[in-house]
């Protein structure tokens, strides 16, 4: 199966190119990627095309450290719902672990391992890649893959969160070392066995200013009421709970749900059909139930609710909601709040 990444990542590269006054359309065209398609979050881009895109972007800008530039302008919105869920977590480590658990929604080839060692938390990025695969992974992709953690931590905490060390598998010459250490503000090493970044674990457990426990509790309460009001089968109940957990990270596919339940997609479909609840119906009912509750009982904006429910855009959410309720989200909120 071809590895793919969320379309927001190449969109980030297009914004980096614009910083250097390079026309993104030209570079994307050379890479065989439709720039207009990356604005639709339901689209995905193959990792092979991404490697080509990075190579062409470096050539066009003459900057071999574009991954660090991309990391410096990274925002939670590039992760869609996962970014919102991270910012609402109790602390950085909780948000990080939530991201790791759902990281394949962002990149199906992504492998992240968290290692606890002497009050240090080491984030090991792509730890099991073979030497051949490491060659295929463009250094800029690794730069972004490591650098965005530092940016996300600082955004979530609203303050500087210092890293204690960074390692890359590719070599870093003396002329580049200063560039890396200026960005990470800690010792940086090249030609290592793995790509990783480490932090003081106690620092990652401080309460985040953006923590929203009411939102978590509201979701749990809504789904509990929904489950108790329906005569669902065993598999349907499990699917509802997993869908609710994953929605803030993006709309989960049947494949993802089946993987979580340790069964094949075909087995999942058969069991749901036997219980009279095809997956599409379960997904739509959960989204509608949560949407009504969030609109009536929370102060979240329509945009925040959109990504909390895994929709690609506020307009998509509004159309889906109005088709079911005959009211727009704004109209429903006015009538029920």
TALINLIN-V966372 format. One record per residue. PHI is phi in radians with two decimals (none if undefined). OMEGA is omega in whole degrees, -180 to 180 (none if undefined). Layout:
((PHI/OMEGA) (PHI/OMEGA))
//
This chain:
((none/-179) (-1.22/178) (-1.29/-178) (-2.36/176) (-2.25/178) (-1.07/-174) (-1.17/179) (-1.20/-179) (-1.24/173) (-1.09/175) (-1.08/176) (-1.08/179) (-1.11/179) (-1.09/178) (-1.28/175) (-1.14/179) (-1.04/-180) (-1.10/178) (-1.06/-179) (-1.65/-179) (1.00/175) (-1.79/-180) (-1.20/-180) (-1.04/-178) (-0.99/-178) (-1.17/-178) (-1.16/179) (-1.12/178) (-1.07/178) (-1.12/180) (-1.46/-179) (1.32/-180) (-2.00/177) (-1.35/-177) (-1.05/-180) (-1.14/-177) (-1.25/-177) (-1.36/176) (-1.47/177) (-1.77/-170) (-1.18/177) (-1.33/179) (-1.41/177) (-2.31/-177) (-2.15/-179) (-1.19/-180) (-1.19/176) (-1.12/178) (-1.16/179) (-1.13/179) (-1.07/177) (-1.13/-180) (-1.08/178) (-1.05/-179) (-1.06/180) (-1.20/180) (-1.15/177) (-1.11/180) (-1.11/-177) (-1.25/-177) (-1.73/-176) (1.01/180) (-2.27/-178) (-1.44/-178) (-2.05/-178) (-1.10/179) (-1.08/178) (-1.24/176) (-1.12/179) (-1.07/179) (-1.10/-177) (-1.21/179) (-1.85/-178) (-1.11/178) (-2.30/180) (-0.93/-178) (-1.05/179) (-1.18/177) (-1.68/-177) (0.97/-175) (-1.11/179) (-1.08/179) (-1.12/179) (-1.12/180) (-1.12/179) (-1.11/-178) (-1.14/-179) (-1.55/-178) (-1.22/-178) (-1.18/179) (-2.63/-175) (-1.09/-177) (-1.13/178) (-1.08/178) (-1.12/179) (-1.09/-179) (-1.16/176) (-1.12/178) (-1.10/-179) (-1.06/-179) (-1.13/-176) (-2.05/-172) (-1.11/-179) (-1.26/172) (-1.20/178) (-1.48/-176) (-2.56/-175) (-1.23/178) (-1.73/-174) (-1.24/176) (-2.27/-179) (-2.27/177) (-2.14/177) (-1.81/-177) (-2.11/177) (-1.69/-177) (-2.63/175) (0.91/179) (1.07/173) (-1.97/172) (-1.93/-178) (-1.78/177) (-1.72/-178) (-1.71/-173) (-1.72/-178) (0.92/-174) (-1.19/-173) (-1.83/179) (-1.16/175) (-1.30/179) (-1.02/-180) (-1.11/-180) (-1.19/178) (-1.13/178) (-1.14/-178) (-1.21/180) (-1.28/-177) (-1.12/179) (-0.91/180) (-1.15/177) (-1.14/178) (-1.21/177) (-0.97/179) (-1.16/-179) (-1.05/177) (-1.55/-174) (-1.16/-176) (-1.22/178) (-1.06/179) (-1.07/-179) (-1.15/180) (-1.11/180) (-1.05/-178) (-1.22/177) (-1.15/-178) (-1.15/-177) (-1.49/-177) (1.02/176) (-2.84/180) (-1.22/175) (-1.99/-174) (-1.30/170) (-1.43/180) (-1.82/178) (3.14/180) (-2.39/178) (-2.23/175) (-2.19/178) (-1.37/-180) (-1.54/-179) (-1.23/177) (-2.18/-179) (-1.39/-175) (-1.06/-178) (-1.23/-179) (-1.70/-173) (-0.99/-180) (-1.10/179) (-1.13/179) (-1.15/-176) (-1.25/175) (-1.19/180) (-1.27/-174) (-1.48/179) (0.97/176) (-2.85/177) (-1.05/180) (-2.22/-176) (-2.20/176) (-1.90/179) (0.98/179) (-1.62/-179) (-1.31/-179) (-2.56/173) (-1.61/-179) (-2.73/175) (-2.40/-176) (-2.14/-179) (-2.43/171) (-1.21/-175) (-1.11/178) (-1.00/180) (-1.17/-178) (-1.42/-178) (-1.80/176) (-1.27/-178) (-1.08/180) (-1.45/178) (-1.17/-178) (-1.67/-179) (-1.06/-178) (-2.29/-178) (-1.14/180) (-1.12/179) (-1.15/178) (-1.11/-179) (-1.11/-180) (-1.11/178) (-1.05/-178) (-1.12/-180) (-1.13/-179) (-1.07/-178) (-1.19/177) (-1.06/178) (-1.13/-179) (-1.12/-179) (-1.13/-177) (-1.26/-178) (-1.56/-176) (-2.13/178) (-1.63/-175) (-1.59/174) (-1.38/-176) (-1.06/-178) (-1.17/180) (-1.05/179) (-1.07/179) (-1.11/-180) (-1.12/180) (-1.02/-179) (-1.14/-180) (-1.21/178) (-1.03/-180) (-1.07/180) (-1.17/-172) (-1.58/-175) (-0.93/179) (-1.08/180) (-1.72/-178) (2.10/-177) (-1.21/-177) (-1.31/178) (-1.47/176) (-1.05/179) (-1.07/-180) (-1.13/179) (-1.08/180) (-1.06/179) (-1.08/180) (-1.12/-178) (-1.66/178) (1.01/177) (-2.51/178) (-1.35/177) (-1.06/-179) (-1.12/178) (-1.14/178) (-1.05/-180) (-1.05/-179) (-1.09/-178) (-1.17/179) (-1.18/179) (-1.12/177) (-1.11/179) (-1.60/176) (1.30/-178) (-2.36/175) (-0.98/-174) (-1.00/-178) (-1.05/179) (-1.22/178) (-1.06/-179) (-1.05/-178) (-1.15/179) (-1.18/178) (-1.10/-180) (-1.07/-178) (-1.14/180) (-1.07/179) (-1.16/-180) (-1.05/179) (-1.05/-178) (-1.17/-178) (-1.16/179) (-1.19/-175) (-1.48/-168) (-2.12/179) (-2.23/177) (-1.75/179) (-1.09/176) (-1.24/178) (-1.05/179) (-1.11/179) (-1.13/178) (-1.13/178) (-0.91/-177) (-1.35/175) (-1.09/-179) (-1.72/174) (1.37/177) (-1.43/-175) (-1.36/-178) (-2.79/177) (-1.01/-180) (-1.19/177) (-1.12/178) (-1.06/-177) (-1.06/180) (-1.13/-179) (-1.11/-178) (-1.18/-178) (-1.16/178) (-1.10/-178) (-1.61/-171) (-1.91/-177) (1.20/174) (-2.35/173) (-1.30/177) (-0.96/180) (-1.14/180) (-1.13/179) (-1.11/-180) (-1.10/180) (-1.08/-176) (-1.40/-171) (-2.13/-180) (-1.73/none))
//
